[in-house]
Amino acid sequence: MNPEFDTIVIATDGSESVRRAVSVALDLADRFDATVHALYVVDESEVASSPEQVREEMRDALDESGAAALETVADATDRPVTTAVREGRPATVIREYAVDHDADMVAMGTRGRHGENRFLIGSVAERVVRTCPVPVLTVRQLDESERDGADGVGDAATA
């Protein structure tokens, strides 16, 4: 059975570790001529936990980070990319977005901005893998020793 990937959602937080996931996902989109959605989620807990007097500034800064992260995805391909910034719990929003847009796959890095806090896989990626009803491709960031000559494309099996 050959998989059909007509719609791919790339979940990005703009971190260094997601770049390889973006590259692999865009390669798959090219191979399957898939529609690409790039999604950035403003973590509502980050905004809610900030002091009340700076919440608007925090939300604005996170929105700007999101716009930059989405622009990075769009700039990495000649394909049209539908971009979206949403606010909420990241794993929940990613899952709901994938379902709402009839995605065939979600692609994301295994570690995000808070990657140092998790041992094997980031907490958001772990929750998406466990709860998302569509296939989830997680791509780990390469260590320095693995990066020489690796562009992330063509080696997803080792991801």
KOLSEDO-305031 format. One line per 2 residues: for each residue z, y, x of N, C-alpha, C, CB. Coordinates in steps of 0.05 Angstrom, whole numbers, padded with zeros to 5 digits. Glycine has a CB too. Layout:
! residues N
Z Y X Z Y X Z Y X Z Y X | ...
END
This chain:
! residues 159
00000 -00024 00017 00000 00000 00000 00000 00025 00018 00024 00000 -00019 | -00019 00042 00014 -00021 00067 00029 -00006 00089 00014 -00050 00075 00033
00011 00103 00028 00026 00125 00015 00007 00148 00009 00050 00134 00033 | 00013 00162 -00012 -00001 00186 -00020 00018 00210 -00017 -00013 00184 -00048
00012 00228 -00001 00028 00252 00002 00011 00276 -00007 00038 00256 00031 | 00014 00284 -00032 -00001 00307 -00042 00015 00332 -00039 -00008 00302 -00072
00041 00330 -00041 00059 00354 -00039 00082 00348 -00020 00069 00362 -00066 | 00084 00364 00001 00105 00361 00021 00122 00386 00021 00093 00356 00050
00148 00382 00018 00168 00404 00020 00180 00403 00047 00189 00402 -00003 | 00178 00426 00062 00191 00428 00088 00216 00446 00084 00172 00440 00109
00239 00434 00088 00264 00448 00086 00270 00460 00114 00288 00430 00076 | 00273 00486 00115 00278 00499 00141 00301 00518 00140 00253 00514 00150
00316 00519 00161 00337 00539 00163 00332 00558 00187 00365 00525 00167 | 00308 00555 00199 00301 00573 00220 00312 00566 00247 00309 00600 00214
00328 00544 00249 00340 00536 00274 00320 00523 00293 00364 00517 00269 | 00327 00522 00317 00310 00510 00338 00305 00480 00331 00323 00512 00366
00325 00467 00320 00323 00438 00315 00303 00431 00293 00349 00427 00309 | 00295 00450 00277 00277 00444 00255 00247 00447 00264 00282 00463 00231
00242 00459 00286 00215 00463 00295 00199 00437 00298 00214 00477 00322 | 00211 00417 00308 00196 00391 00311 00191 00379 00284 00213 00372 00328
00209 00382 00265 00205 00372 00238 00182 00386 00224 00231 00375 00221 | 00180 00412 00229 00158 00428 00218 00132 00418 00229 00162 00458 00224
00131 00414 00255 00106 00404 00268 00098 00377 00257 00111 00402 00299 | 00116 00359 00254 00110 00332 00244 00101 00334 00215 00134 00313 00247
00115 00350 00199 00108 00352 00171 00080 00365 00167 00129 00369 00156 | 00074 00385 00183 00048 00398 00181 00026 00379 00190 00047 00424 00197
00032 00363 00210 00012 00343 00218 00006 00323 00195 00022 00327 00243 | 00027 00314 00181 00023 00297 00158 00008 00311 00136 00050 00287 00148
00014 00336 00132 00000 00351 00111 -00030 00353 00118 00011 00380 00108 | -00037 00357 00143 -00065 00358 00151 -00078 00330 00147 -00067 00366 00181
-00064 00309 00154 -00075 00282 00152 -00080 00274 00123 -00057 00262 00165 | -00063 00283 00105 -00065 00276 00077 -00076 00298 00059 -00038 00267 00066
-00084 00321 00072 -00093 00344 00057 -00074 00352 00035 -00121 00338 00045 | -00048 00352 00042 -00027 00357 00023 -00021 00387 00020 -00001 00343 00032
-00010 00393 -00003 00000 00420 -00009 00027 00422 00006 00003 00425 -00040 | 00032 00445 00018 00057 00449 00033 00074 00471 00020 00050 00457 00062
00099 00464 00016 00119 00483 00007 00140 00485 00030 00133 00474 -00020 | 00147 00510 00037 00169 00514 00056 00192 00527 00041 00160 00533 00080
00215 00515 00044 00239 00523 00029 00262 00531 00048 00248 00501 00010 | 00274 00554 00043 00298 00563 00057 00320 00566 00036 00292 00589 00073
00343 00555 00042 00365 00557 00023 00387 00575 00035 00376 00530 00016 | 00394 00596 00021 00417 00613 00029 00442 00598 00019 00415 00642 00017
00458 00589 00037 00482 00573 00030 00502 00591 00016 00495 00560 00055 | 00506 00586 -00010 00525 00603 -00025 00553 00603 -00014 00525 00593 -00054
00561 00582 00000 00588 00581 00011 00591 00601 00034 00595 00552 00020 | 00569 00605 00049 00571 00625 00071 00575 00653 00060 00545 00624 00088
00561 00659 00038 00563 00685 00026 00591 00688 00013 00541 00690 00004 | 00600 00668 -00002 00625 00669 -00016 00649 00670 00003 00628 00645 -00034
00646 00658 00026 00669 00658 00045 00671 00684 00062 00667 00634 00063 | 00651 00701 00060 00652 00726 00076 00668 00746 00061 00623 00736 00081
00680 00765 00075 00696 00786 00062 00679 00801 00041 00707 00806 00083 | 00692 00807 00019 00678 00819 -00004 00662 00844 00004 00698 00826 -00025
00673 00861 00022 00659 00886 00029 00634 00882 00045 00678 00903 00045 | 00629 00858 00055 00605 00853 00071 00586 00832 00058 00612 00844 00099
00593 00823 00034 00577 00802 00022 00548 00810 00017 00589 00794 -00005 | 00543 00834 00008 00515 00843 00004 00500 00844 00030 00514 00870 -00010
00513 00854 00051 00500 00855 00077 00495 00826 00087 00518 00870 00097 | 00514 00809 00083 00511 00781 00091 00487 00768 00076 00536 00765 00085
00486 00772 00050 00464 00761 00034 00437 00772 00044 00468 00767 00003 | 00436 00799 00049 00411 00811 00059 00403 00799 00086 00415 00841 00061
00423 00795 00104 00417 00784 00130 00407 00755 00127 00442 00785 00148 | 00419 00740 00109 00410 00712 00106 00382 00712 00093 00430 00697 00088
00377 00730 00074 00350 00732 00062 00329 00738 00084 00349 00753 00040 | 00336 00757 00102 00318 00763 00124 00313 00740 00142 00329 00787 00140
00335 00725 00148 00332 00701 00165 00314 00681 00151 00359 00688 00170 | 00317 00678 00125 00300 00660 00109 00271 00668 00110 00309 00659 00081
00266 00694 00107 00238 00703 00108 00226 00698 00135 00237 00733 00101 | 00241 00702 00156 00231 00696 00183 00226 00666 00187 00251 00707 00204
00244 00650 00178 00241 00621 00180 00216 00611 00165 00266 00606 00170 | 00212 00622 00142 00188 00614 00126 00162 00624 00138 00191 00624 00097
00163 00647 00150 00140 00658 00164 00132 00641 00188 00145 00688 00173 | 00153 00631 00201 00148 00613 00224 00132 00588 00215 00174 00605 00238
00140 00577 00192 00126 00553 00182 00097 00561 00175 00140 00542 00157 | 00094 00583 00160 00067 00591 00151 00049 00597 00175 00069 00615 00133
00060 00609 00196 00045 00616 00220 00037 00592 00236 00061 00636 00237 | 00050 00569 00232 00044 00545 00248 00021 00529 00237 00069 00528 00248
00008 00538 00216 -00014 00523 00205 -00035 00542 00193 -00004 00504 00183 | -00059 00531 00189 -00080 00546 00175 -00080 00539 00146 -00108 00539 00187
-00064 00520 00138 -00062 00512 00110 -00046 00533 00094 -00047 00484 00107 | -00052 00536 00069 -00036 00554 00052 -00008 00542 00050 -00049 00558 00024
00012 00558 00051 00040 00549 00048 00054 00565 00026 00055 00552 00075 | 00064 00551 00007 00080 00564 -00014 00109 00567 -00003 00080 00548 -00041
00119 00591 -00003 00146 00595 00009 00166 00603 -00013 00146 00617 00030 | 00191 00595 -00009 00212 00601 -00029 00238 00603 -00015 00213 00579 -00051
00254 00623 -00024 00281 00627 -00015 00298 00622 -00040 00287 00656 -00002 | 00318 00605 -00038 00336 00599 -00060 00364 00601 -00050 00330 00571 -00072
00383 00605 -00069 00411 00606 -00062 00426 00584 -00076 00423 00634 -00069 | 00444 00572 -00062 00460 00550 -00074 00471 00532 -00052 00444 00535 -00095
00478 00508 -00061 00486 00487 -00041 00460 00475 -00030 00505 00465 -00055 | 00456 00476 -00004 00430 00469 00007 00420 00441 -00001 00432 00469 00037
00436 00420 00000 00426 00394 -00007 00418 00392 -00036 00447 00373 -00001 | 00433 00405 -00053 00427 00405 -00082 00402 00420 -00088 00450 00417 -00098
00399 00443 -00075 00375 00460 -00080 00350 00446 -00069 00378 00487 -00066 | 00352 00434 -00046 00329 00419 -00035 00320 00397 -00053 00335 00408 -00007
00340 00381 -00063 00334 00359 -00081 00321 00369 -00107 00359 00343 -00087 | 00332 00390 -00119 00322 00401 -00144 00294 00413 -00140 00341 00422 -00155
00290 00426 -00118 00264 00438 -00112 00242 00416 -00110 00264 00456 -00086 | 00249 00395 -00095 00230 00373 -00092 00223 00361 -00119 00242 00351 -00073
00242 00357 -00136 00238 00345 -00163 00221 00365 -00180 00264 00338 -00177 | 00229 00390 -00180 00216 00410 -00196 00186 00414 -00189 00230 00437 -00194
00180 00410 -00163 00153 00414 -00153 00138 00387 -00149 00153 00430 -00127 | 00149 00366 -00160 00136 00340 -00160 00128 00332 -00131 00111 00340 -00178
00146 00337 -00112 00141 00331 -00084 00138 00301 -00079 00162 00343 -00066 | 00122 00294 -00060 00119 00266 -00052 00136 00260 -00027 00090 00260 -00046
00145 00282 -00014 00162 00278 00010 00176 00304 00016 00145 00269 00034 | 00200 00302 00027 00215 00325 00038 00217 00320 00068 00243 00328 00024
00212 00340 00084 00214 00338 00113 00235 00358 00122 00187 00342 00127 | 00252 00349 00140 00273 00367 00150 00284 00356 00177 00296 00369 00130
00296 00374 00192 00309 00367 00217 00335 00353 00211 00314 00391 00235 | 00345 00338 00230 00371 00324 00226 00394 00342 00232 00372 00300 00244
00390 00363 00246 00412 00382 00252 00402 00410 00246 00421 00379 00281 | 00419 00426 00235 00412 00454 00229 00430 00473 00245 00415 00460 00199
00435 00495 00233 00451 00516 00247 00478 00505 00254 00453 00541 00230 | 00489 00487 00238 00516 00477 00242 00515 00449 00254 00532 00477 00216
00494 00443 00268 00489 00416 00278 00511 00405 00297 00464 00415 00292 | 00524 00422 00311 00545 00412 00330 00568 00400 00315 00554 00435 00347
00571 00405 00289 00594 00395 00274 00590 00366 00265 00599 00412 00251 | 00566 00355 00268 00561 00328 00258 00553 00310 00282 00539 00327 00237
00561 00284 00281 00556 00267 00303 00528 00256 00304 00575 00243 00302 | 00518 00244 00282 00491 00232 00283 00470 00247 00267 00493 00204 00272
00477 00256 00244 00458 00270 00227 00472 00293 00213 00445 00250 00206 | 00459 00315 00210 00471 00338 00197 00480 00332 00169 00452 00361 00197
00501 00346 00160 00512 00340 00134 00492 00346 00111 00537 00356 00129 | 00476 00367 00114 00456 00373 00093 00434 00351 00093 00443 00400 00098
00424 00343 00116 00404 00322 00117 00415 00296 00106 00394 00318 00147 | 00439 00290 00113 00452 00265 00104 00453 00265 00073 00480 00262 00116
00462 00287 00061 00464 00289 00032 00436 00287 00019 00478 00315 00023 | 00416 00300 00031 00389 00299 00019 00379 00270 00020 00370 00318 00034
00382 00257 00043 00373 00229 00045 00387 00212 00024 00379 00218 00074 | 00412 00216 00020 00427 00199 00001 00420 00205 -00028 00456 00202 00005
00413 00230 -00035 00410 00237 -00063 00382 00244 -00073 00428 00261 -00068 | 00364 00249 -00055 00337 00257 -00063 00321 00233 -00073 00322 00271 -00040
00308 00236 -00097 00293 00214 -00108 00266 00210 -00095 00290 00218 -00137 | 00258 00227 -00077 00232 00224 -00063 00238 00218 -00034 00214 00250 -00066
00218 00206 -00020 00223 00200 00008 00230 00225 00024 00198 00187 00020 | 00248 00222 00043 00257 00243 00061 00251 00235 00090 00287 00250 00057
00236 00252 00103 00230 00248 00131 00249 00266 00147 00199 00254 00138 | 00266 00253 00163 00284 00269 00180 00273 00266 00208 00313 00259 00178
00273 00288 00222 00262 00289 00250 00283 00301 00268 00235 00305 00251 | 00291 00286 00288 00312 00296 00306 00300 00313 00327 00327 00273 00318
00316 00332 00337 00308 00349 00359 00309 00332 00384 00326 00374 00361 | 00290 00336 00402 00290 00321 00427 00310 00334 00446 00262 00322 00440
00322 00317 00463 00339 00326 00485 00321 00337 00506 00357 00303 00496 | 00333 00353 00524 00317 00365 00546 00301 00344 00561 00336 00379 00566
00313 00321 00567 00298 00301 00583 00275 00289 00567 00318 00279 00591 | 00276 00290 00541 00255 00279 00524 00232 00299 00518 00266 00268 00499
00237 00324 00523 00218 00345 00515 00193 00347 00532 00232 00371 00515 | 00195 00339 00557 00172 00342 00575 00147 00328 00563 00178 00330 00602
00127 00344 00555 00103 00334 00545 00103 00325 00516 00094 00311 00561 | 00126 00328 00502 00127 00320 00474 00124 00344 00456 00154 00305 00468
00105 00343 00439 00101 00365 00420 00111 00358 00392 00072 00372 00419 | 00120 00334 00388 00130 00326 00362 00109 00313 00344 00142 00349 00348
00084 00317 00351 00062 00306 00334 00055 00279 00346 00038 00325 00333 | 00052 00260 00329 00044 00233 00337 00067 00215 00346 00025 00236 00359
00092 00226 00347 00114 00209 00356 00136 00209 00335 00125 00219 00382 | 00128 00212 00309 00148 00212 00288 00163 00186 00286 00135 00219 00261
00150 00164 00295 00164 00138 00294 00188 00137 00311 00145 00116 00301 | 00189 00154 00332 00212 00155 00349 00232 00176 00341 00204 00160 00378
00226 00190 00319 00243 00212 00310 00269 00203 00299 00228 00228 00289
END
